[in-house]
Amino acid sequence: MKIFDKTDPIAYQAADTRYEDMLFLRCGKSGILLPAISIGLWHNFGHIDPIENGRNILKKAFDLGITHFDLANNYGPPFGSAEENFSRILQRDFLPYRDELFISSKAGYDMWPGPYGNFGSRKYLVASLDQSLKRMGLDYVDLFYHHRPDPETPLEETMGALDFIVRSGRALYVGISNYPADLAQEAVDILNDLGTPCLIHQARYSMFDRWVEESLLDTLEKNGVGLIAFSPLEQGMLTNRYIDGIPAQSRAGKKMTYLQREQVEENLPRIRALHKIAEERGQKLSQMAIAWLLKDPRVTSILIGASSPEQLEENVRTLKRTDFSADELKAIEEALAQ
Ligand SMILES: NC(=O)c1ccc[n+]([C@@H]2O[C@H](COP(=O)([O-])OP(=O)(O)OC[C@H]3O[C@@H](n4cnc5c(N)ncnc54)[C@H](OP(=O)(O)O)[C@@H]3O)[C@@H](O)[C@H]2O)c1
């Protein structure tokens, strides 16, 4: 288990300017405003990672107005370690700011052995959130998600568990993730009947993966539910990271990774073409990729990852230029069609 550098006892003081430049967008038809850019702790916050770097990323994020930190029971590795490290950072730096933060966690993927540590039963979801709260040292999370659909458990049971989680004070809001549009509609209907509306859907959405455009975005808008787009940079492919090869310390260069070298190599022609358009706009590719998602008013927030405070800062600078000309949009479509 990593511990903080004891030679650095200085308490964190958030920047006074933290709300000056961030854009806040309403989440569906709810009372919640989310930052246009949110930060996720899937990578870079496990026990395999240096905690000081994670701490610096979160401090930078909050200083830039990112109020939404996204976690899940299984983020690490090992499972649970991102929540444990987040707790250390929270206790040390963020406790005075707890009410300025919107913290989420999730359950739905494999978490512990046996029949009760996976998918979507009430037994799993409630126990998992109790474990997450303990690991994070929190009384409640702001948002709790069912992480993926469960083909076996009745949707009524899973949504009933989310309703119970709110009524029992464990979470303020609930959401769903990775649900296809028709199942999302069913889940939203059940939650509405129970009196615990679905706040948000967390879906993969990027220039390279546009499945939400088919019908999910319309479904969510019709129901007043927000959308937060995860892996908007395709885990780094939609940045300058791989333009000149695959660095050893990059996500695709590391051994334990969800991004394969072959994926990067396969996409390089499209990446290079998009990079050129971004340069002509006077932007980084990462910035253009984020701005391109934000042009749709149905999108509430872009949920990025970052392995350094510098990456995060570069990505937040996106907000200085989010408009596109018709010619730019056409050129992007052509580059993507390669
Ligand atoms: N609901 C779900 O099923 C689900 C699934 C996946 C993710 N998520 C959520 O979404 C969050 C973000 O996902 P993601 O980490 O895949 O997002 P991403 O923003 O697509 O990728 C982040 C990675 O891209 C690279 N990067 C970012 N900015 C860069 C820049 N300016 N220049 C160069 N490289 C840059 C870094 O990788 P390097 O390590 O190479 O530096 C960074 O870790 C997760 O933390 C999690 O909260 C949810």
The ligand as an SDF file (V2000), in Angstrom:
LIG
                    3D

 48 52  0  0  0  0  0  0  0  0999 V2000
  -18.8700    3.0650  -17.1880 N   0  0  0  0  0  0  0  0  0  0  0  0
  -17.9240    2.3470  -17.7250 C   0  0  0  0  0  0  0  0  0  0  0  0
  -18.1160    1.1670  -18.1030 O   0  0  0  0  0  0  0  0  0  0  0  0
  -16.5780    2.9920  -17.9370 C   0  0  0  0  0  0  0  0  0  0  0  0
  -15.5930    2.3700  -18.7400 C   0  0  0  0  0  0  0  0  0  0  0  0
  -14.3710    3.0430  -18.9330 C   0  0  0  0  0  0  0  0  0  0  0  0
  -14.1580    4.2780  -18.3250 C   0  0  0  0  0  0  0  0  0  0  0  0
  -15.1160    4.8250  -17.5200 N   0  0  0  0  0  0  0  0  0  0  0  0
  -14.9060    6.1180  -16.8270 C   0  0  0  0  0  0  0  0  0  0  0  0
  -14.3850    7.0640  -17.7340 O   0  0  0  0  0  0  0  0  0  0  0  0
  -13.1540    7.6050  -17.2360 C   0  0  0  0  0  0  0  0  0  0  0  0
  -12.2530    7.9910  -18.3730 C   0  0  0  0  0  0  0  0  0  0  0  0
  -11.9530    6.8560  -19.1670 O   0  0  0  0  0  0  0  0  0  0  0  0
  -10.5620    6.7750  -19.9100 P   0  0  0  0  0  0  0  0  0  0  0  0
   -9.4670    6.8710  -18.8910 O   0  0  0  0  0  0  0  0  0  0  0  0
  -10.6050    5.6230  -20.8290 O   0  0  0  0  0  0  0  0  0  0  0  0
  -10.6360    8.1730  -20.7140 O   0  0  0  0  0  0  0  0  0  0  0  0
   -9.8440    8.8650  -21.8990 P   0  0  0  0  0  0  0  0  0  0  0  0
   -9.9290   10.3100  -21.5510 O   0  0  0  0  0  0  0  0  0  0  0  0
  -10.3850    8.3900  -23.2030 O   0  0  0  0  0  0  0  0  0  0  0  0
   -8.3270    8.3410  -21.7970 O   0  0  0  0  0  0  0  0  0  0  0  0
   -7.4840    8.8080  -20.7870 C   0  0  0  0  0  0  0  0  0  0  0  0
   -6.0240    8.4960  -21.1200 C   0  0  0  0  0  0  0  0  0  0  0  0
   -5.6360    9.1590  -22.3220 O   0  0  0  0  0  0  0  0  0  0  0  0
   -4.3160    9.6820  -22.1860 C   0  0  0  0  0  0  0  0  0  0  0  0
   -4.4340   11.1650  -22.2550 N   0  0  0  0  0  0  0  0  0  0  0  0
   -5.3870   11.9600  -21.7100 C   0  0  0  0  0  0  0  0  0  0  0  0
   -5.1640   13.2570  -21.9970 N   0  0  0  0  0  0  0  0  0  0  0  0
   -4.0520   13.2870  -22.7530 C   0  0  0  0  0  0  0  0  0  0  0  0
   -3.3330   14.3370  -23.3680 C   0  0  0  0  0  0  0  0  0  0  0  0
   -3.7210   15.6120  -23.2570 N   0  0  0  0  0  0  0  0  0  0  0  0
   -2.2150   14.0190  -24.0870 N   0  0  0  0  0  0  0  0  0  0  0  0
   -1.8200   12.7330  -24.2080 C   0  0  0  0  0  0  0  0  0  0  0  0
   -2.4580   11.6890  -23.6460 N   0  0  0  0  0  0  0  0  0  0  0  0
   -3.5660   11.9630  -22.9200 C   0  0  0  0  0  0  0  0  0  0  0  0
   -3.8040    9.1880  -20.8420 C   0  0  0  0  0  0  0  0  0  0  0  0
   -3.2130    7.9120  -21.0350 O   0  0  0  0  0  0  0  0  0  0  0  0
   -1.6420    7.5970  -20.7430 P   0  0  0  0  0  0  0  0  0  0  0  0
   -1.6730    6.6550  -19.6110 O   0  0  0  0  0  0  0  0  0  0  0  0
   -1.1600    6.9550  -22.0170 O   0  0  0  0  0  0  0  0  0  0  0  0
   -0.9420    8.8780  -20.4350 O   0  0  0  0  0  0  0  0  0  0  0  0
   -5.0780    9.0350  -20.0720 C   0  0  0  0  0  0  0  0  0  0  0  0
   -4.9810    8.1870  -18.9610 O   0  0  0  0  0  0  0  0  0  0  0  0
  -12.6270    6.4710  -16.3420 C   0  0  0  0  0  0  0  0  0  0  0  0
  -11.6770    6.9230  -15.4000 O   0  0  0  0  0  0  0  0  0  0  0  0
  -13.9010    6.0130  -15.6740 C   0  0  0  0  0  0  0  0  0  0  0  0
  -14.2560    6.9120  -14.6580 O   0  0  0  0  0  0  0  0  0  0  0  0
  -16.3140    4.2070  -17.3350 C   0  0  0  0  0  0  0  0  0  0  0  0
  1  2  1  0
  2  3  2  0
  2  4  1  0
  4  5  1  0
  4 48  2  0
  5  6  2  0
  6  7  1  0
  7  8  2  0
  8  9  1  0
  8 48  1  0
  9 10  1  0
  9 46  1  0
 10 11  1  0
 11 12  1  0
 11 44  1  0
 12 13  1  0
 13 14  1  0
 14 15  2  0
 14 16  1  0
 14 17  1  0
 17 18  1  0
 18 19  2  0
 18 20  1  0
 18 21  1  0
 21 22  1  0
 22 23  1  0
 23 24  1  0
 23 42  1  0
 24 25  1  0
 25 26  1  0
 25 36  1  0
 26 27  1  0
 26 35  1  0
 27 28  2  0
 28 29  1  0
 29 30  1  0
 29 35  2  0
 30 31  1  0
 30 32  2  0
 32 33  1  0
 33 34  2  0
 34 35  1  0
 36 37  1  0
 36 42  1  0
 37 38  1  0
 38 39  2  0
 38 40  1  0
 38 41  1  0
 42 43  1  0
 44 45  1  0
 44 46  1  0
 46 47  1  0
M  CHG  2   8   1  16  -1
M  END
$$$$
